[in-house]
Amino acid sequence: MLLHEKLAGRRLILASASPRRRQLLGECGLTFEVAAPFECEECFPNTLPRREVAEYLSRLKSEAYPLALTANDILITADTTVLVDDTILGKPATEQEALRMIALLSGRSHIVTTGVTLRSAARTHSFSTESLVHFRPISPEEATYYVEHYRPLDKAGAYGIQEWIGYVAIEGIEGSFYNVMGLPVQRLYKELDAFCD
C-alpha cells in the first residue's frame, strides 16, 4: 500500500516555519497542514554530543507543540544543524555573522544533520540523517555578494544549498541533498510508512 493511502483518514501536521520544509514535504505528494507558530526555547545540554543536537531539538519542538493530538494526528517537527570542527553553526543574527560563518566553511567540508520527530497521541519516534558537504574556497567578494543578495539569516550555517552559493561553490555532497535543504524526505517517507503500520 502506498503511503498516501495509509495516511487516508489521518491528519499530517508539519510544525515548521521553514518554506523549504513545506516545499519538500509537499513534493512528496503528501497532504498536510502547517501548524500555527508556537514558542520553543531551542536549548540543549552542553554535554550532548554535537551530532545528536538536531534530533534532540526536533524532540524538544515536538514536546513544545501546544495542542493535544487526536488519535488520527501525526505531528512532524525537525531541526537542522551545521557542524564544523565540533562547533554548531546556527542561524546568523547579522550579515557580519553570516560572512564569518561562510568564511569558516570556505574550502572545507562540514556535516549537516537534520533531526526529525514523528509524534501521535500514542507514540513518538525520532531519527536523524547526516550529509557531508564539500565547499571550494569562497572569496570574500563572493561571500559578500551572496549575503547581500540572498540574505541567508534564516538558514543554519548561513547558506542555502538550493541558492546561488550551492550552484557555484559546493564541490560535492555525500548523502542526501534534501537533508541539506532541511528535510531528508526519502528517509522521512520511509519512517512515516513504518510509523503508520
PEKAWO-V318988 format. One record per pair of residues at least 4 apart in sequence whose C-alpha atoms are under 7 Angstrom apart, sorted by sequence separation. I is the first residue (numbers start at 1). J is the second residue. D is the distance in whole Angstrom. If there is no record, write none. Layout:
i=I j=J d=D
i=I j=J d=D
This chain:
i=1 j=5 d=6
i=2 j=6 d=6
i=3 j=7 d=6
i=4 j=8 d=6
i=18 j=22 d=7
i=19 j=23 d=6
i=20 j=24 d=6
i=21 j=25 d=6
i=22 j=26 d=6
i=23 j=27 d=6
i=24 j=28 d=7
i=26 j=30 d=6
i=48 j=52 d=7
i=49 j=53 d=7
i=52 j=56 d=6
i=53 j=57 d=6
i=54 j=58 d=6
i=55 j=59 d=6
i=56 j=60 d=6
i=57 j=61 d=6
i=58 j=62 d=6
i=59 j=63 d=6
i=60 j=64 d=6
i=61 j=65 d=6
i=69 j=73 d=6
i=83 j=87 d=5
i=84 j=88 d=7
i=93 j=97 d=6
i=94 j=98 d=6
i=95 j=99 d=6
i=96 j=100 d=6
i=97 j=101 d=6
i=98 j=102 d=6
i=99 j=103 d=6
i=100 j=104 d=6
i=101 j=105 d=6
i=102 j=106 d=6
i=119 j=123 d=6
i=120 j=124 d=6
i=138 j=142 d=6
i=139 j=143 d=6
i=140 j=144 d=6
i=141 j=145 d=6
i=142 j=146 d=6
i=143 j=147 d=6
i=144 j=148 d=6
i=145 j=149 d=6
i=146 j=150 d=6
i=147 j=151 d=5
i=155 j=159 d=6
i=161 j=165 d=7
i=162 j=166 d=6
i=163 j=167 d=7
i=164 j=168 d=6
i=165 j=169 d=5
i=166 j=170 d=5
i=176 j=180 d=7
i=177 j=181 d=7
i=178 j=182 d=6
i=179 j=183 d=5
i=184 j=188 d=6
i=185 j=189 d=6
i=186 j=190 d=6
i=187 j=191 d=6
i=188 j=192 d=6
i=189 j=193 d=6
i=190 j=194 d=6
i=191 j=195 d=6
i=192 j=196 d=6
i=193 j=197 d=7
i=1 j=6 d=7
i=25 j=30 d=7
i=26 j=31 d=7
i=48 j=53 d=7
i=83 j=88 d=5
i=92 j=97 d=5
i=119 j=124 d=4
i=138 j=143 d=7
i=147 j=152 d=6
i=153 j=158 d=6
i=155 j=160 d=7
i=161 j=166 d=4
i=178 j=183 d=6
i=179 j=184 d=4
i=82 j=88 d=6
i=83 j=89 d=6
i=92 j=98 d=5
i=118 j=124 d=6
i=119 j=125 d=6
i=152 j=158 d=5
i=160 j=166 d=7
i=178 j=184 d=5
i=81 j=88 d=6
i=82 j=89 d=5
i=118 j=125 d=5
i=152 j=159 d=6
i=178 j=185 d=7
i=81 j=89 d=7
i=82 j=90 d=7
i=117 j=125 d=6
i=118 j=126 d=6
i=176 j=184 d=7
i=44 j=53 d=7
i=81 j=90 d=7
i=117 j=126 d=4
i=116 j=126 d=6
i=117 j=127 d=7
i=116 j=127 d=6
i=115 j=127 d=6
i=116 j=128 d=6
i=115 j=128 d=4
i=114 j=128 d=5
i=115 j=129 d=7
i=42 j=57 d=6
i=62 j=77 d=6
i=113 j=128 d=7
i=114 j=129 d=6
i=61 j=77 d=6
i=113 j=129 d=6
i=114 j=130 d=7
i=113 j=130 d=4
i=14 j=32 d=7
i=112 j=130 d=6
i=113 j=131 d=7
i=13 j=32 d=6
i=14 j=33 d=6
i=15 j=34 d=6
i=58 j=77 d=5
i=111 j=130 d=7
i=112 j=131 d=5
i=146 j=165 d=7
i=161 j=180 d=7
i=162 j=181 d=7
i=12 j=32 d=5
i=13 j=33 d=5
i=14 j=34 d=5
i=15 j=35 d=5
i=58 j=78 d=5
i=111 j=131 d=6
i=112 j=132 d=6
i=161 j=181 d=6
i=11 j=32 d=7
i=12 j=33 d=6
i=13 j=34 d=6
i=14 j=35 d=6
i=40 j=61 d=6
i=58 j=79 d=5
i=111 j=132 d=5
i=160 j=181 d=7
i=13 j=35 d=6
i=57 j=79 d=6
i=110 j=132 d=6
i=111 j=133 d=6
i=109 j=132 d=7
i=110 j=133 d=5
i=40 j=64 d=6
i=55 j=79 d=7
i=109 j=133 d=5
i=110 j=134 d=7
i=54 j=79 d=5
i=109 j=134 d=4
i=4 j=30 d=6
i=54 j=80 d=6
i=84 j=110 d=5
i=108 j=134 d=6
i=109 j=135 d=6
i=38 j=65 d=7
i=54 j=81 d=6
i=83 j=110 d=6
i=84 j=111 d=7
i=108 j=135 d=5
i=82 j=110 d=7
i=83 j=111 d=5
i=107 j=135 d=5
i=108 j=136 d=7
i=82 j=111 d=6
i=83 j=112 d=6
i=106 j=135 d=6
i=107 j=136 d=4
i=82 j=112 d=5
i=105 j=135 d=7
i=106 j=136 d=6
i=107 j=137 d=4
i=81 j=112 d=6
i=82 j=113 d=7
i=106 j=137 d=5
i=107 j=138 d=7
i=138 j=169 d=7
i=80 j=112 d=7
i=81 j=113 d=5
i=106 j=138 d=5
i=80 j=113 d=6
i=81 j=114 d=6
i=136 j=169 d=6
i=80 j=114 d=4
i=135 j=169 d=6
i=136 j=170 d=6
i=79 j=114 d=6
i=80 j=115 d=6
i=135 j=170 d=5
i=136 j=171 d=6
i=50 j=86 d=6
i=78 j=114 d=7
i=79 j=115 d=5
i=134 j=170 d=6
i=135 j=171 d=6
i=78 j=115 d=5
i=79 j=116 d=7
i=134 j=171 d=5
i=78 j=116 d=4
i=134 j=172 d=5
i=77 j=116 d=6
i=78 j=117 d=6
i=133 j=172 d=6
i=134 j=173 d=6
i=76 j=116 d=7
i=77 j=117 d=5
i=133 j=173 d=5
i=76 j=117 d=6
i=77 j=118 d=7
i=102 j=143 d=7
i=132 j=173 d=6
i=133 j=174 d=7
i=76 j=118 d=5
i=131 j=173 d=7
i=132 j=174 d=5
i=75 j=118 d=6
i=76 j=119 d=7
i=131 j=174 d=6
i=132 j=175 d=6
i=74 j=118 d=7
i=75 j=119 d=5
i=99 j=143 d=6
i=131 j=175 d=5
i=74 j=119 d=6
i=75 j=120 d=6
i=99 j=144 d=7
i=130 j=175 d=7
i=131 j=176 d=6
i=74 j=120 d=5
i=73 j=120 d=6
i=131 j=179 d=7
i=71 j=120 d=7
i=131 j=180 d=7
i=71 j=121 d=6
i=129 j=179 d=7
i=69 j=120 d=6
i=70 j=121 d=6
i=69 j=121 d=5
i=95 j=147 d=7
i=62 j=117 d=7
i=98 j=153 d=7
i=129 j=184 d=7
i=101 j=157 d=6
i=102 j=158 d=7
i=58 j=115 d=6
i=101 j=158 d=6
i=58 j=116 d=5
i=59 j=117 d=6
i=54 j=113 d=6
i=55 j=114 d=7
i=58 j=117 d=6
i=94 j=153 d=7
i=15 j=75 d=7
i=54 j=114 d=6
i=55 j=115 d=4
i=93 j=153 d=6
i=98 j=158 d=5
i=11 j=72 d=6
i=12 j=73 d=6
i=13 j=74 d=6
i=14 j=75 d=6
i=15 j=76 d=6
i=16 j=77 d=6
i=54 j=115 d=5
i=55 j=116 d=6
i=92 j=153 d=5
i=10 j=72 d=5
i=11 j=73 d=5
i=12 j=74 d=5
i=13 j=75 d=5
i=14 j=76 d=5
i=15 j=77 d=5
i=91 j=153 d=6
i=10 j=73 d=6
i=11 j=74 d=6
i=12 j=75 d=6
i=13 j=76 d=6
i=14 j=77 d=6
i=91 j=154 d=6
i=91 j=155 d=5
i=91 j=156 d=4
i=114 j=179 d=6
i=90 j=156 d=5
i=91 j=157 d=6
i=92 j=158 d=6
i=89 j=156 d=6
i=90 j=157 d=6
i=91 j=158 d=6
i=89 j=157 d=5
i=112 j=180 d=6
i=114 j=182 d=6
i=114 j=183 d=7
i=55 j=126 d=7
i=55 j=127 d=6
i=55 j=128 d=6
i=82 j=156 d=6
i=81 j=156 d=6
i=82 j=157 d=6
i=80 j=156 d=7
i=80 j=182 d=6
i=25 j=185 d=7
i=20 j=181 d=7
i=21 j=182 d=6
i=24 j=185 d=7
i=20 j=182 d=7
i=21 j=183 d=6
i=3 j=193 d=6
i=6 j=196 d=7
